Amino acid sequence: MRRFVATFQLVALQLVIQALELVPVEAVNVTTPTQVSFEGVRQARPVCGISILRAGASMEDALRTAYNGPLSFGKILIQRDEETCLPTHLYSKLPSNIAEGDVFILEPMLATGGSICKAIDIVQGQGVPLQRIVVVSILASEAAIQLVLDKYPGLHIVTAAIDERLNARGQIEPGLGDFGDRFYGTF
Ligand SMILES: *[C@@H]1O[C@H](CO)[C@@H](O)[C@H](O)[C@H]1NC(C)=O
């Protein structure tokens, strides 16, 4: 587990840094230690990281590390309904100013894409335009990428790898197993 988590944290940081490239920065004048004035940039725009529970919470630290501007976090719990097999929204707590900045939806694994679509709908329902939503994931299936981009053209997805198929139980193959179990050590 230790090695899995350490490797994941390195990848998560790179993904978040990549996603932050999509967030506009603000020009600022500074005086350098050599007493020269220099026009640089700073992170000033509000960013909200939304974790899809439980696995998404694993990516919050990377965002805290990489972003210096105004930051907030929200949580969404979505579970598959045993009878209908449809993703069901059970709980969410989102910052009230969510529509003022950019929103990163944190979800390490995009398998069927069902939960992430639900999460995008919830975030859009708060008045956040699609162009300001970035899905950050470690591993996605081709099917999920296709579903999400068909449904939400123009949405940004940042991922480290795309795997080719899903098995009959809707798990990514080759995949990496159950992310939450490996990250939290619950077997
Ligand atoms: C920085 O200083 C330059 C020169 O005085 C000025 O033209 C520019 O607008 C300033 N930029 C900001 C962000 O204040």
PDBQT file of the ligand as one rigid body, heavy atoms in Angstrom, charges set to zero:
ROOT
HETATM    1  C1  LIG A 201       3.330  46.822 -14.018  1.00  0.00    +0.000 C 
HETATM    2  O1  LIG A 201       4.111  47.988 -14.262  1.00  0.00    +0.000 OA
HETATM    3  C2  LIG A 201       4.079  48.437 -15.603  1.00  0.00    +0.000 C 
HETATM    4  C3  LIG A 201       5.049  49.621 -15.731  1.00  0.00    +0.000 C 
HETATM    5  O2  LIG A 201       4.795  50.588 -14.760  1.00  0.00    +0.000 OA
HETATM    6  C4  LIG A 201       2.655  48.797 -16.000  1.00  0.00    +0.000 C 
HETATM    7  O3  LIG A 201       2.608  49.193 -17.354  1.00  0.00    +0.000 OA
HETATM    8  C5  LIG A 201       1.781  47.596 -15.792  1.00  0.00    +0.000 C 
HETATM    9  O4  LIG A 201       0.424  47.910 -16.051  1.00  0.00    +0.000 OA
HETATM   10  C6  LIG A 201       1.886  47.070 -14.362  1.00  0.00    +0.000 C 
HETATM   11  N1  LIG A 201       1.161  45.833 -14.227  1.00  0.00    +0.000 N 
HETATM   12  C7  LIG A 201       0.338  45.573 -13.220  1.00  0.00    +0.000 C 
HETATM   13  C8  LIG A 201      -0.315  44.250 -13.204  1.00  0.00    +0.000 C 
HETATM   14  O5  LIG A 201       0.113  46.369 -12.298  1.00  0.00    +0.000 OA
ENDROOT
TORSDOF 0
